Amino acid sequence: MQHVRAIATDYDETLAEIGFVPDRHLRAMERFRASGRMLILNTGRGLEDLLIVFPEIDRFDALVLENGTILVDPITREERLLADPLPESFLRDLHRRGVSPIPKRRVIVDTWALHEAEIRRAIRHANLNLHLIFNQDTVMILPAGVDKGSGLRTLLAETGITLDQVAGIGDGDNDLGLLEACGIKVAVPNAVPELLAKADHILTFEELVDAILIQ
């Protein structure tokens, strides 16, 4: 892995455990960035939600949030939307159909997967070009063609780092797009079967950092 210049990591159950980043992963983050490489957070969380559980976002070099729909500078907190927010009329229709909760996000909607049927009916009714990405018992509603991988591609286009120089690591179904975009595909040991099957390596975040730095 000596050619790796960046890690793009999921947050929940990859970098974090039960919502919070353990000390061993904080130390691994510091070691990785001290080597001059780029650390990218690529998560389905929105900025407000992320700041509640991990306010020290300046520990990252870049943030890809809301499943690839927003880039955020962790220093200035300037946001760059990569997709249009879902229409308010569509959100109101979801409410009328009993889809709840709908947490506040800048672009996407995420809620319980049990609402899938009503969500698909609302999409057909509004004639919108949207797709669903599932993550265990939740579902995200996004503009078609957008995922963690597309957000990472947009970010890297401005860095000089190529996709084959990036190690992507995650645990859930919504990390499939991330791994597909990266040259090194890593699943954590507790990842879903589909991700484990896609991965080149099965490692924890700390183990991934060590594998890169010992080269």
Secondary structure, 3 states (H helix, E strand, C coil): CCCCCEEEECCECCCEECCECCHHHHHHHHHHHHCCCEEEEECCCCHHHHHHHCCCHHHCCEEEEHHHCEEECCCCCCEEECCCCCCHHHHHHHHHCCCCCCCCCCCCEEEEHHHHHHHHHHHHHHCCCEEEEEECCEEEEEECCCCHHHHHHHHHCCCCCCHHHEEEEECCHHHHHHHHHCCEEEECCCCCHHHHHHCCEECCHHHHHHHHHCC
